Amino acid sequence: MESQRVTLITLAVADLEKSRSFYADLGWREAEGGNDKIAFYRLSGQYLALYDRKSLVADLGIPIKQRATGAISLSTNYPTEAEVDAAYAAADNAGALLMVTPAKTEWGGYSGSYTDPDGHLWEVAYNPFWPLDDRGAVAG
């Protein structure tokens, strides 16, 4: 079995309903299986979970230390610069904290970033070196 893969990314959130609303405003659709402590979002071949911070601490049995925004960055790639701009505008309309306005990058792409209500850093990007398939997954 291939071990170089990720099947679930879990983000601890302070207010699950606020986070659910934020991601819904971005156009994300919640998958089945969630409850009052956790929400799941089906991605391309994996899931993203928003887990109530107190419930995650109880589940893990250890405290979660607060850390600075930027300790991890999640990225969504788009097939065009215009779609990056549209995704960035949707995040702004959903109440994101805007960090970097989308612009051309030194590596030949186009990207910008924002944070969700809990400070999780998201990048929206166009990478001409990573073509996307019809589902939006990196092709190849």
N, CA, C and O atoms as CSV, one atom per row, in Angstrom:
chain,resi,resn,atom,element,x,y,z
A,1,MET,N,N,0.847,-1.182,0.000
A,1,MET,CA,C,0.000,0.000,0.000
A,1,MET,C,C,0.890,1.242,0.000
A,1,MET,O,O,1.906,1.293,0.693
A,2,GLU,N,N,0.504,2.205,-0.761
A,2,GLU,CA,C,1.235,3.472,-0.852
A,2,GLU,C,C,1.091,4.251,0.450
A,2,GLU,O,O,-0.030,4.519,0.883
A,3,SER,N,N,2.198,4.617,1.080
A,3,SER,CA,C,2.128,5.364,2.334
A,3,SER,C,C,2.329,6.867,2.126
A,3,SER,O,O,2.057,7.652,3.035
A,4,GLN,N,N,2.796,7.277,0.960
A,4,GLN,CA,C,3.012,8.708,0.691
A,4,GLN,C,C,1.715,9.315,0.171
A,4,GLN,O,O,1.534,9.523,-1.029
A,5,ARG,N,N,0.818,9.592,1.119
A,5,ARG,CA,C,-0.495,10.142,0.781
A,5,ARG,C,C,-1.107,10.756,2.034
A,5,ARG,O,O,-0.673,10.466,3.149
A,6,VAL,N,N,-2.092,11.585,1.852
A,6,VAL,CA,C,-2.848,12.171,2.956
A,6,VAL,C,C,-4.318,11.901,2.663
A,6,VAL,O,O,-4.798,12.213,1.573
A,7,THR,N,N,-5.039,11.326,3.624
A,7,THR,CA,C,-6.450,11.037,3.419
A,7,THR,C,C,-7.375,11.969,4.193
A,7,THR,O,O,-8.543,12.131,3.840
A,8,LEU,N,N,-6.840,12.589,5.262
A,8,LEU,CA,C,-7.647,13.495,6.069
A,8,LEU,C,C,-6.771,14.604,6.635
A,8,LEU,O,O,-5.705,14.348,7.194
A,9,ILE,N,N,-7.229,15.822,6.482
A,9,ILE,CA,C,-6.605,16.993,7.105
A,9,ILE,C,C,-7.624,17.530,8.090
A,9,ILE,O,O,-8.758,17.823,7.711
A,10,THR,N,N,-7.233,17.664,9.364
A,10,THR,CA,C,-8.140,18.148,10.397
A,10,THR,C,C,-7.663,19.484,10.920
A,10,THR,O,O,-6.507,19.627,11.319
A,11,LEU,N,N,-8.555,20.467,10.919
A,11,LEU,CA,C,-8.263,21.787,11.463
A,11,LEU,C,C,-9.057,21.976,12.746
A,11,LEU,O,O,-10.276,21.809,12.755
A,12,ALA,N,N,-8.373,22.324,13.827
A,12,ALA,CA,C,-9.050,22.639,15.083
A,12,ALA,C,C,-9.674,24.033,14.956
A,12,ALA,O,O,-9.016,24.972,14.509
A,13,VAL,N,N,-10.935,24.160,15.348
A,13,VAL,CA,C,-11.631,25.443,15.245
A,13,VAL,C,C,-12.273,25.814,16.580
A,13,VAL,O,O,-12.719,24.947,17.332
A,14,ALA,N,N,-12.313,27.107,16.859
A,14,ALA,CA,C,-12.878,27.598,18.122
A,14,ALA,C,C,-14.401,27.573,18.117
A,14,ALA,O,O,-15.020,27.296,19.144
A,15,ASP,N,N,-15.007,27.859,16.973
A,15,ASP,CA,C,-16.460,27.949,16.861
A,15,ASP,C,C,-16.870,27.197,15.594
A,15,ASP,O,O,-16.796,27.741,14.493
A,16,LEU,N,N,-17.298,25.955,15.755
A,16,LEU,CA,C,-17.600,25.105,14.607
A,16,LEU,C,C,-18.676,25.706,13.710
A,16,LEU,O,O,-18.546,25.668,12.486
A,17,GLU,N,N,-19.722,26.253,14.288
A,17,GLU,CA,C,-20.800,26.815,13.455
A,17,GLU,C,C,-20.316,28.020,12.648
A,17,GLU,O,O,-20.693,28.184,11.487
A,18,LYS,N,N,-19.491,28.855,13.256
A,18,LYS,CA,C,-18.921,30.000,12.527
A,18,LYS,C,C,-18.051,29.507,11.370
A,18,LYS,O,O,-18.103,30.053,10.268
A,19,SER,N,N,-17.253,28.475,11.631
A,19,SER,CA,C,-16.404,27.917,10.579
A,19,SER,C,C,-17.230,27.245,9.493
A,19,SER,O,O,-16.926,27.382,8.308
A,20,ARG,N,N,-18.275,26.519,9.886
A,20,ARG,CA,C,-19.168,25.918,8.882
A,20,ARG,C,C,-19.750,26.999,7.977
A,20,ARG,O,O,-19.803,26.833,6.758
A,21,SER,N,N,-20.179,28.090,8.566
A,21,SER,CA,C,-20.754,29.194,7.802
A,21,SER,C,C,-19.716,29.806,6.856
A,21,SER,O,O,-20.023,30.100,5.700
A,22,PHE,N,N,-18.493,29.997,7.347
A,22,PHE,CA,C,-17.421,30.562,6.528
A,22,PHE,C,C,-17.178,29.695,5.295
A,22,PHE,O,O,-17.153,30.201,4.173
A,23,TYR,N,N,-17.000,28.391,5.502
A,23,TYR,CA,C,-16.709,27.505,4.373
A,23,TYR,C,C,-17.918,27.376,3.442
A,23,TYR,O,O,-17.742,27.231,2.232
A,24,ALA,N,N,-19.129,27.424,3.976
A,24,ALA,CA,C,-20.325,27.428,3.124
A,24,ALA,C,C,-20.342,28.683,2.255
A,24,ALA,O,O,-20.706,28.621,1.081
A,25,ASP,N,N,-19.953,29.811,2.826
A,25,ASP,CA,C,-19.894,31.059,2.055
A,25,ASP,C,C,-18.843,31.004,0.951
A,25,ASP,O,O,-18.940,31.737,-0.034
A,26,LEU,N,N,-17.835,30.137,1.109
A,26,LEU,CA,C,-16.844,29.925,0.047
A,26,LEU,C,C,-17.370,28.996,-1.039
A,26,LEU,O,O,-16.744,28.828,-2.085
A,27,GLY,N,N,-18.537,28.389,-0.778
A,27,GLY,CA,C,-19.120,27.466,-1.742
A,27,GLY,C,C,-18.832,25.999,-1.445
A,27,GLY,O,O,-19.138,25.131,-2.263
A,28,TRP,N,N,-18.242,25.712,-0.274
A,28,TRP,CA,C,-17.941,24.330,0.086
A,28,TRP,C,C,-19.213,23.634,0.552
A,28,TRP,O,O,-20.040,24.232,1.240
A,29,ARG,N,N,-19.365,22.372,0.175
A,29,ARG,CA,C,-20.514,21.567,0.580
A,29,ARG,C,C,-20.065,20.532,1.606
A,29,ARG,O,O,-19.105,19.792,1.391
A,30,GLU,N,N,-20.774,20.500,2.711
A,30,GLU,CA,C,-20.428,19.570,3.785
A,30,GLU,C,C,-20.828,18.146,3.405
A,30,GLU,O,O,-21.899,17.921,2.840
A,31,ALA,N,N,-19.964,17.197,3.717
A,31,ALA,CA,C,-20.235,15.783,3.461
A,31,ALA,C,C,-20.990,15.178,4.642
A,31,ALA,O,O,-21.073,15.780,5.713
A,32,GLU,N,N,-21.527,14.007,4.439
A,32,GLU,CA,C,-22.215,13.296,5.513
A,32,GLU,C,C,-21.224,12.855,6.582
A,32,GLU,O,O,-20.023,12.746,6.332
A,33,GLY,N,N,-21.745,12.606,7.764
A,33,GLY,CA,C,-20.935,12.063,8.843
A,33,GLY,C,C,-20.575,13.063,9.927
A,33,GLY,O,O,-20.041,12.683,10.969
A,34,GLY,N,N,-20.860,14.334,9.695
A,34,GLY,CA,C,-20.551,15.345,10.690
A,34,GLY,C,C,-21.582,15.367,11.806
A,34,GLY,O,O,-22.622,14.713,11.735
A,35,ASN,N,N,-21.263,16.139,12.840
A,35,ASN,CA,C,-22.184,16.303,13.955
A,35,ASN,C,C,-21.913,17.652,14.619
A,35,ASN,O,O,-21.362,18.550,13.981
A,36,ASP,N,N,-22.289,17.808,15.885
A,36,ASP,CA,C,-22.102,19.102,16.552
A,36,ASP,C,C,-20.655,19.341,16.982
A,36,ASP,O,O,-20.349,20.390,17.549
A,37,LYS,N,N,-19.760,18.383,16.721
A,37,LYS,CA,C,-18.349,18.528,17.094
A,37,LYS,C,C,-17.410,18.557,15.900
A,37,LYS,O,O,-16.283,19.040,16.007
A,38,ILE,N,N,-17.874,18.036,14.745
A,38,ILE,CA,C,-16.991,17.915,13.581
A,38,ILE,C,C,-17.782,18.046,12.280
A,38,ILE,O,O,-18.928,17.607,12.185
A,39,ALA,N,N,-17.152,18.651,11.295
A,39,ALA,CA,C,-17.735,18.765,9.952
A,39,ALA,C,C,-16.720,18.202,8.960
A,39,ALA,O,O,-15.518,18.430,9.097
A,40,PHE,N,N,-17.210,17.464,7.961
A,40,PHE,CA,C,-16.354,16.879,6.940
A,40,PHE,C,C,-16.658,17.485,5.581
A,40,PHE,O,O,-17.807,17.792,5.264
A,41,TYR,N,N,-15.611,17.651,4.783
A,41,TYR,CA,C,-15.729,18.166,3.419
A,41,TYR,C,C,-14.937,17.229,2.514
A,41,TYR,O,O,-13.731,17.054,2.693
A,42,ARG,N,N,-15.620,16.629,1.545
A,42,ARG,CA,C,-14.953,15.710,0.622
A,42,ARG,C,C,-14.143,16.522,-0.363
A,42,ARG,O,O,-14.654,17.436,-1.010
A,43,LEU,N,N,-12.869,16.174,-0.467
A,43,LEU,CA,C,-11.977,16.799,-1.428
A,43,LEU,C,C,-11.723,15.786,-2.543
A,43,LEU,O,O,-12.408,14.767,-2.620
A,44,SER,N,N,-10.782,16.047,-3.370
A,44,SER,CA,C,-10.435,15.120,-4.438
A,44,SER,C,C,-9.552,14.015,-3.872
A,44,SER,O,O,-8.331,14.162,-3.805
A,45,GLY,N,N,-10.170,12.907,-3.466
A,45,GLY,CA,C,-9.422,11.778,-2.936
A,45,GLY,C,C,-9.095,11.864,-1.459
A,45,GLY,O,O,-8.345,11.029,-0.952
A,46,GLN,N,N,-9.627,12.838,-0.757
A,46,GLN,CA,C,-9.380,12.970,0.674
A,46,GLN,C,C,-10.487,13.817,1.307
A,46,GLN,O,O,-11.407,14.264,0.622
A,47,TYR,N,N,-10.386,14.028,2.604
A,47,TYR,CA,C,-11.346,14.856,3.328
A,47,TYR,C,C,-10.626,15.953,4.103
A,47,TYR,O,O,-9.469,15.806,4.497
A,48,LEU,N,N,-11.334,17.042,4.307
A,48,LEU,CA,C,-10.935,18.086,5.247
A,48,LEU,C,C,-11.963,18.036,6.368
A,48,LEU,O,O,-13.165,17.966,6.111
A,49,ALA,N,N,-11.492,18.072,7.615
A,49,ALA,CA,C,-12.397,18.086,8.762
A,49,ALA,C,C,-12.182,19.368,9.550
A,49,ALA,O,O,-11.050,19.817,9.730
A,50,LEU,N,N,-13.273,19.951,10.017
A,50,LEU,CA,C,-13.244,21.057,10.972
A,50,LEU,C,C,-13.709,20.460,12.289
A,50,LEU,O,O,-14.843,19.994,12.398
A,51,TYR,N,N,-12.838,20.472,13.286
A,51,TYR,CA,C,-13.116,19.785,14.542
A,51,TYR,C,C,-13.131,20.816,15.663
A,51,TYR,O,O,-12.170,21.566,15.838
A,52,ASP,N,N,-14.213,20.850,16.412
A,52,ASP,CA,C,-14.300,21.728,17.564
A,52,ASP,C,C,-13.060,21.524,18.433
A,52,ASP,O,O,-12.766,20.402,18.845
A,53,ARG,N,N,-12.333,22.611,18.712
A,53,ARG,CA,C,-11.044,22.521,19.410
A,53,ARG,C,C,-11.149,21.769,20.738
A,53,ARG,O,O,-10.316,20.907,21.017
A,54,LYS,N,N,-12.152,22.076,21.559
A,54,LYS,CA,C,-12.288,21.401,22.856
A,54,LYS,C,C,-12.538,19.904,22.683
A,54,LYS,O,O,-12.019,19.087,23.442
A,55,SER,N,N,-13.336,19.557,21.680
A,55,SER,CA,C,-13.612,18.137,21.433
A,55,SER,C,C,-12.380,17.415,20.910
A,55,SER,O,O,-12.148,16.254,21.248
A,56,LEU,N,N,-11.584,18.100,20.082
A,56,LEU,CA,C,-10.350,17.489,19.585
A,56,LEU,C,C,-9.365,17.252,20.723
A,56,LEU,O,O,-8.717,16.206,20.782
A,57,VAL,N,N,-9.254,18.220,21.624
A,57,VAL,CA,C,-8.378,18.052,22.786
A,57,VAL,C,C,-8.820,16.841,23.602
A,57,VAL,O,O,-7.987,16.036,24.018
A,58,ALA,N,N,-10.129,16.708,23.834
A,58,ALA,CA,C,-10.649,15.566,24.588
A,58,ALA,C,C,-10.364,14.260,23.852
A,58,ALA,O,O,-10.015,13.260,24.478
A,59,ASP,N,N,-10.508,14.262,22.538
A,59,ASP,CA,C,-10.269,13.068,21.733
A,59,ASP,C,C,-8.793,12.671,21.758
A,59,ASP,O,O,-8.474,11.489,21.888
A,60,LEU,N,N,-7.899,13.639,21.634
A,60,LEU,CA,C,-6.465,13.368,21.628
A,60,LEU,C,C,-5.919,13.048,23.016
A,60,LEU,O,O,-4.964,12.284,23.157
A,61,GLY,N,N,-6.533,13.638,24.033
A,61,GLY,CA,C,-6.054,13.450,25.393
A,61,GLY,C,C,-4.842,14.299,25.737
A,61,GLY,O,O,-4.198,14.078,26.762
A,62,ILE,N,N,-4.529,15.267,24.889
A,62,ILE,CA,C,-3.415,16.189,25.130
A,62,ILE,C,C,-3.830,17.589,24.707
A,62,ILE,O,O,-4.674,17.738,23.823
A,63,PRO,N,N,-3.257,18.615,25.316
A,63,PRO,CA,C,-3.603,19.978,24.918
A,63,PRO,C,C,-3.048,20.329,23.535
A,63,PRO,O,O,-2.038,19.777,23.099
A,64,ILE,N,N,-3.715,21.239,22.869
A,64,ILE,CA,C,-3.228,21.762,21.593
A,64,ILE,C,C,-2.639,23.129,21.876
A,64,ILE,O,O,-3.348,24.038,22.308
A,65,LYS,N,N,-1.365,23.277,21.640
A,65,LYS,CA,C,-0.719,24.565,21.855
A,65,LYS,C,C,-1.110,25.519,20.737
A,65,LYS,O,O,-1.169,25.131,19.570
A,66,GLN,N,N,-1.378,26.770,21.101
A,66,GLN,CA,C,-1.638,27.791,20.095
A,66,GLN,C,C,-0.333,28.062,19.370
A,66,GLN,O,O,0.723,28.119,20.001
A,67,ARG,N,N,-0.386,28.225,18.095
A,67,ARG,CA,C,0.817,28.541,17.351
A,67,ARG,C,C,0.528,29.658,16.373
A,67,ARG,O,O,-0.630,29.952,16.077
A,68,ALA,N,N,1.555,30.264,15.885
A,68,ALA,CA,C,1.409,31.398,14.986
A,68,ALA,C,C,0.808,30.959,13.658
A,68,ALA,O,O,1.086,29.866,13.165
A,69,THR,N,N,-0.019,31.829,13.086
A,69,THR,CA,C,-0.538,31.593,11.751
A,69,THR,C,C,0.641,31.430,10.809
A,69,THR,O,O,1.623,32.167,10.906
A,70,GLY,N,N,0.554,30.490,9.916
A,70,GLY,CA,C,1.608,30.267,8.955
A,70,GLY,C,C,2.444,29.050,9.272
A,70,GLY,O,O,3.334,28.700,8.496
A,71,ALA,N,N,2.184,28.388,10.400
A,71,ALA,CA,C,2.912,27.171,10.724
A,71,ALA,C,C,2.624,26.108,9.670
A,71,ALA,O,O,3.444,25.219,9.440
A,72,ILE,N,N,1.474,26.197,9.039
A,72,ILE,CA,C,1.097,25.326,7.924
A,72,ILE,C,C,0.250,26.173,6.980
A,72,ILE,O,O,-0.501,27.044,7.417
A,73,SER,N,N,0.376,25.915,5.714
A,73,SER,CA,C,-0.421,26.613,4.710
A,73,SER,C,C,-1.088,25.578,3.827
A,73,SER,O,O,-0.438,24.657,3.332
A,74,LEU,N,N,-2.389,25.732,3.632
A,74,LEU,CA,C,-3.133,24.866,2.732
A,74,LEU,C,C,-3.323,25.630,1.421
A,74,LEU,O,O,-3.441,26.856,1.435
A,75,SER,N,N,-3.354,24.935,0.314
A,75,SER,CA,C,-3.451,25.615,-0.970
A,75,SER,C,C,-4.501,24.976,-1.857
A,75,SER,O,O,-4.646,23.755,-1.895
A,76,THR,N,N,-5.227,25.817,-2.566
A,76,THR,CA,C,-6.145,25.372,-3.603
A,76,THR,C,C,-5.653,25.976,-4.903
A,76,THR,O,O,-5.513,27.194,-5.020
A,77,ASN,N,N,-5.389,25.115,-5.887
A,77,ASN,CA,C,-4.913,25.578,-7.184
A,77,ASN,C,C,-6.075,25.681,-8.159
A,77,ASN,O,O,-7.038,24.918,-8.089
A,78,TYR,N,N,-5.964,26.640,-9.069
A,78,TYR,CA,C,-6.981,26.908,-10.073
A,78,TYR,C,C,-6.332,26.915,-11.447
A,78,TYR,O,O,-5.128,27.146,-11.564
A,79,PRO,N,N,-7.130,26.661,-12.504
A,79,PRO,CA,C,-6.551,26.580,-13.841
A,79,PRO,C,C,-6.228,27.929,-14.501
A,79,PRO,O,O,-5.557,27.966,-15.532
A,80,THR,N,N,-6.700,29.032,-13.912
A,80,THR,CA,C,-6.418,30.350,-14.497
A,80,THR,C,C,-6.231,31.395,-13.398
A,80,THR,O,O,-6.674,31.213,-12.264
A,81,GLU,N,N,-5.577,32.476,-13.755
A,81,GLU,CA,C,-5.414,33.592,-12.821
A,81,GLU,C,C,-6.766,34.203,-12.469
A,81,GLU,O,O,-6.983,34.611,-11.328
A,82,ALA,N,N,-7.674,34.270,-13.436
A,82,ALA,CA,C,-9.008,34.835,-13.180
A,82,ALA,C,C,-9.750,34.033,-12.119
A,82,ALA,O,O,-10.467,34.605,-11.297
A,83,GLU,N,N,-9.585,32.714,-12.129
A,83,GLU,CA,C,-10.251,31.883,-11.121
A,83,GLU,C,C,-9.613,32.060,-9.748
A,83,GLU,O,O,-10.295,31.935,-8.731
A,84,VAL,N,N,-8.324,32.346,-9.705
A,84,VAL,CA,C,-7.663,32.676,-8.436
A,84,VAL,C,C,-8.284,33.954,-7.877
A,84,VAL,O,O,-8.629,34.026,-6.698
A,85,ASP,N,N,-8.421,34.965,-8.745
A,85,ASP,CA,C,-9.024,36.235,-8.314
A,85,ASP,C,C,-10.445,36.034,-7.800
A,85,ASP,O,O,-10.839,36.639,-6.803
A,86,ALA,N,N,-11.216,35.184,-8.480
A,86,ALA,CA,C,-12.600,34.914,-8.056
A,86,ALA,C,C,-12.625,34.207,-6.702
A,86,ALA,O,O,-13.459,34.526,-5.854
A,87,ALA,N,N,-11.720,33.250,-6.492
A,87,ALA,CA,C,-11.660,32.536,-5.209
A,87,ALA,C,C,-11.251,33.481,-4.079
A,87,ALA,O,O,-11.777,33.391,-2.970
A,88,TYR,N,N,-10.324,34.375,-4.358
A,88,TYR,CA,C,-9.866,35.357,-3.367
A,88,TYR,C,C,-11.018,36.308,-3.008
A,88,TYR,O,O,-11.212,36.640,-1.839
A,89,ALA,N,N,-11.775,36.739,-4.016
A,89,ALA,CA,C,-12.932,37.615,-3.776
A,89,ALA,C,C,-13.996,36.889,-2.955
A,89,ALA,O,O,-14.615,37.487,-2.076
A,90,ALA,N,N,-14.210,35.605,-3.236
A,90,ALA,CA,C,-15.184,34.822,-2.456
A,90,ALA,C,C,-14.750,34.731,-1.000
A,90,ALA,O,O,-15.581,34.825,-0.097
A,91,ALA,N,N,-13.461,34.549,-0.767
A,91,ALA,CA,C,-12.953,34.500,0.607
A,91,ALA,C,C,-13.163,35.833,1.304
A,91,ALA,O,O,-13.551,35.872,2.471
A,92,ASP,N,N,-12.911,36.921,0.597
A,92,ASP,CA,C,-13.139,38.258,1.147
A,92,ASP,C,C,-14.610,38.429,1.520
A,92,ASP,O,O,-14.928,38.907,2.609
A,93,ASN,N,N,-15.495,38.042,0.621
A,93,ASN,CA,C,-16.941,38.155,0.875
A,93,ASN,C,C,-17.396,37.272,2.027
A,93,ASN,O,O,-18.377,37.587,2.700
A,94,ALA,N,N,-16.686,36.160,2.260
A,94,ALA,CA,C,-17.034,35.242,3.352
A,94,ALA,C,C,-16.499,35.716,4.697
A,94,ALA,O,O,-16.826,35.137,5.733
A,95,GLY,N,N,-15.673,36.770,4.689
A,95,GLY,CA,C,-15.155,37.309,5.943
A,95,GLY,C,C,-13.733,36.899,6.277
A,95,GLY,O,O,-13.305,37.025,7.424
A,96,ALA,N,N,-12.993,36.408,5.284
A,96,ALA,CA,C,-11.604,36.018,5.521
A,96,ALA,C,C,-10.754,37.235,5.877
A,96,ALA,O,O,-11.084,38.364,5.514
A,97,LEU,N,N,-9.666,36.991,6.587
A,97,LEU,CA,C,-8.658,38.021,6.810
A,97,LEU,C,C,-7.704,37.922,5.622
A,97,LEU,O,O,-6.992,36.928,5.473
A,98,LEU,N,N,-7.691,38.943,4.786
A,98,LEU,CA,C,-6.874,38.918,3.579
A,98,LEU,C,C,-5.417,39.175,3.935
A,98,LEU,O,O,-5.098,40.138,4.632
A,99,MET,N,N,-4.546,38.315,3.454
A,99,MET,CA,C,-3.120,38.406,3.778
A,99,MET,C,C,-2.309,38.951,2.611
A,99,MET,O,O,-1.626,39.965,2.754
A,100,VAL,N,N,-2.376,38.292,1.460
A,100,VAL,CA,C,-1.598,38.686,0.287
A,100,VAL,C,C,-2.534,38.726,-0.920
A,100,VAL,O,O,-3.153,37.718,-1.262
A,101,THR,N,N,-2.634,39.884,-1.559
A,101,THR,CA,C,-3.452,40.036,-2.764
A,101,THR,C,C,-2.833,39.212,-3.892
A,101,THR,O,O,-1.617,39.251,-4.079
A,102,PRO,N,N,-3.643,38.468,-4.647
A,102,PRO,CA,C,-3.084,37.666,-5.729
A,102,PRO,C,C,-2.242,38.513,-6.693
A,102,PRO,O,O,-2.631,39.609,-7.097
A,103,ALA,N,N,-1.080,37.965,-7.042
A,103,ALA,CA,C,-0.154,38.632,-7.955
A,103,ALA,C,C,0.765,37.588,-8.569
A,103,ALA,O,O,0.840,36.454,-8.095
A,104,LYS,N,N,1.456,37.979,-9.618
A,104,LYS,CA,C,2.436,37.091,-10.241
A,104,LYS,C,C,3.546,36.793,-9.234
A,104,LYS,O,O,3.926,37.652,-8.438
A,105,THR,N,N,4.057,35.567,-9.282
A,105,THR,CA,C,5.096,35.139,-8.357
A,105,THR,C,C,6.445,35.030,-9.060
A,105,THR,O,O,6.517,34.994,-10.288
A,106,GLU,N,N,7.503,34.980,-8.271
A,106,GLU,CA,C,8.849,34.853,-8.843
A,106,GLU,C,C,9.079,33.495,-9.485
A,106,GLU,O,O,9.972,33.357,-10.322
A,107,TRP,N,N,8.294,32.486,-9.112
A,107,TRP,CA,C,8.466,31.149,-9.681
A,107,TRP,C,C,7.609,30.914,-10.926
A,107,TRP,O,O,7.580,29.803,-11.456
A,108,GLY,N,N,6.904,31.961,-11.398
A,108,GLY,CA,C,6.162,31.850,-12.647
A,108,GLY,C,C,4.680,31.588,-12.506
A,108,GLY,O,O,3.986,31.402,-13.506
A,109,GLY,N,N,4.182,31.571,-11.281
A,109,GLY,CA,C,2.762,31.354,-11.057
A,109,GLY,C,C,2.053,32.631,-10.669
A,109,GLY,O,O,2.511,33.731,-10.977
A,110,TYR,N,N,0.932,32.476,-9.990
A,110,TYR,CA,C,0.087,33.598,-9.582
A,110,TYR,C,C,-0.603,33.148,-8.310
A,110,TYR,O,O,-1.280,32.119,-8.318
A,111,SER,N,N,-0.454,33.888,-7.208
A,111,SER,CA,C,-1.082,33.436,-5.972
A,111,SER,C,C,-1.343,34.572,-5.000
A,111,SER,O,O,-0.772,35.658,-5.099
A,112,GLY,N,N,-2.231,34.279,-4.053
A,112,GLY,CA,C,-2.558,35.167,-2.955
A,112,GLY,C,C,-2.935,34.311,-1.756
A,112,GLY,O,O,-3.021,33.088,-1.870
A,113,SER,N,N,-3.163,34.947,-0.597
A,113,SER,CA,C,-3.507,34.152,0.579
A,113,SER,C,C,-4.426,34.912,1.526
A,113,SER,O,O,-4.508,36.140,1.504
A,114,TYR,N,N,-5.113,34.135,2.358
A,114,TYR,CA,C,-6.027,34.655,3.376
A,114,TYR,C,C,-6.077,33.661,4.517
A,114,TYR,O,O,-5.578,32.543,4.393
A,115,THR,N,N,-6.679,34.065,5.637
A,115,THR,CA,C,-6.899,33.132,6.731
A,115,THR,C,C,-8.389,32.963,6.984
A,115,THR,O,O,-9.187,33.870,6.748
A,116,ASP,N,N,-8.740,31.783,7.469
A,116,ASP,CA,C,-10.123,31.502,7.864
A,116,ASP,C,C,-10.361,32.088,9.263
A,116,ASP,O,O,-9.446,32.688,9.827
A,117,PRO,N,N,-11.549,31.935,9.833
A,117,PRO,CA,C,-11.834,32.543,11.146
A,117,PRO,C,C,-10.903,32.104,12.278
A,117,PRO,O,O,-10.783,32.811,13.278
A,118,ASP,N,N,-10.241,30.948,12.140
A,118,ASP,CA,C,-9.341,30.485,13.186
A,118,ASP,C,C,-7.869,30.747,12.872
A,118,ASP,O,O,-6.983,30.268,13.580
A,119,GLY,N,N,-7.616,31.499,11.820
A,119,GLY,CA,C,-6.246,31.840,11.471
A,119,GLY,C,C,-5.528,30.809,10.626
A,119,GLY,O,O,-4.321,30.926,10.415
A,120,HIS,N,N,-6.245,29.787,10.127
A,120,HIS,CA,C,-5.622,28.804,9.243
A,120,HIS,C,C,-5.345,29.479,7.907
A,120,HIS,O,O,-6.242,30.062,7.298
A,121,LEU,N,N,-4.104,29.397,7.458
A,121,LEU,CA,C,-3.659,30.089,6.259
A,121,LEU,C,C,-3.992,29.281,5.006
A,121,LEU,O,O,-3.647,28.104,4.895
A,122,TRP,N,N,-4.667,29.936,4.071
A,122,TRP,CA,C,-5.029,29.341,2.795
A,122,TRP,C,C,-4.387,30.139,1.671
A,122,TRP,O,O,-4.412,31.370,1.674
A,123,GLU,N,N,-3.811,29.425,0.709
A,123,GLU,CA,C,-3.295,30.047,-0.500
A,123,GLU,C,C,-4.227,29.682,-1.644
A,123,GLU,O,O,-4.707,28.551,-1.718
A,124,VAL,N,N,-4.487,30.634,-2.537
A,124,VAL,CA,C,-5.178,30.368,-3.788
A,124,VAL,C,C,-4.151,30.642,-4.879
A,124,VAL,O,O,-3.514,31.695,-4.882
A,125,ALA,N,N,-3.984,29.693,-5.813
A,125,ALA,CA,C,-2.865,29.801,-6.740
A,125,ALA,C,C,-3.175,29.242,-8.122
A,125,ALA,O,O,-4.017,28.361,-8.299
A,126,TYR,N,N,-2.466,29.787,-9.075
A,126,TYR,CA,C,-2.384,29.231,-10.425
A,126,TYR,C,C,-0.926,28.828,-10.609
A,126,TYR,O,O,-0.028,29.662,-10.493
A,127,ASN,N,N,-0.693,27.551,-10.897
A,127,ASN,CA,C,0.658,27.052,-11.111
A,127,ASN,C,C,0.725,26.487,-12.528
A,127,ASN,O,O,0.170,25.419,-12.789
A,128,PRO,N,N,1.396,27.186,-13.449
A,128,PRO,CA,C,1.438,26.714,-14.835
A,128,PRO,C,C,2.181,25.391,-15.007
A,128,PRO,O,O,2.097,24.772,-16.067
A,129,PHE,N,N,2.904,24.952,-13.984
A,129,PHE,CA,C,3.665,23.711,-14.048
A,129,PHE,C,C,2.877,22.508,-13.524
A,129,PHE,O,O,3.337,21.371,-13.625
A,130,TRP,N,N,1.695,22.759,-12.968
A,130,TRP,CA,C,0.846,21.697,-12.451
A,130,TRP,C,C,-0.512,21.750,-13.134
A,130,TRP,O,O,-1.437,22.353,-12.589
A,131,PRO,N,N,-0.667,21.148,-14.297
A,131,PRO,CA,C,-1.983,21.147,-14.935
A,131,PRO,C,C,-2.998,20.397,-14.072
A,131,PRO,O,O,-2.653,19.440,-13.379
A,132,LEU,N,N,-4.239,20.841,-14.125
A,132,LEU,CA,C,-5.305,20.237,-13.326
A,132,LEU,C,C,-6.230,19.414,-14.213
A,132,LEU,O,O,-6.472,19.764,-15.368
A,133,ASP,N,N,-6.745,18.318,-13.661
A,133,ASP,CA,C,-7.706,17.513,-14.411
A,133,ASP,C,C,-9.108,18.104,-14.248
A,133,ASP,O,O,-9.268,19.160,-13.637
A,134,ASP,N,N,-10.113,17.432,-14.787
A,134,ASP,CA,C,-11.499,17.926,-14.754
A,134,ASP,C,C,-12.060,18.068,-13.337
A,134,ASP,O,O,-12.995,18.838,-13.117
A,135,ARG,N,N,-11.493,17.328,-12.371
A,135,ARG,CA,C,-11.941,17.412,-10.980
A,135,ARG,C,C,-11.202,18.472,-10.189
A,135,ARG,O,O,-11.556,18.752,-9.044
A,136,GLY,N,N,-10.159,19.079,-10.799
A,136,GLY,CA,C,-9.369,20.071,-10.106
A,136,GLY,C,C,-8.173,19.485,-9.383
A,136,GLY,O,O,-7.479,20.196,-8.655
A,137,ALA,N,N,-7.922,18.198,-9.573
A,137,ALA,CA,C,-6.751,17.554,-8.966
A,137,ALA,C,C,-5.540,17.776,-9.874
A,137,ALA,O,O,-5.681,17.930,-11.087
A,138,VAL,N,N,-4.357,17.790,-9.276
A,138,VAL,CA,C,-3.142,17.927,-10.071
A,138,VAL,C,C,-3.040,16.707,-10.973
A,138,VAL,O,O,-3.044,15.573,-10.495
A,139,ALA,N,N,-2.948,16.941,-12.280
A,139,ALA,CA,C,-2.886,15.861,-13.265
A,139,ALA,C,C,-1.498,15.237,-13.274
A,139,ALA,O,O,-0.491,15.908,-13.051
A,140,GLY,N,N,-1.474,13.941,-13.535
A,140,GLY,CA,C,-0.198,13.258,-13.682
A,140,GLY,C,C,0.324,12.776,-12.462
A,140,GLY,O,O,1.400,12.178,-12.444
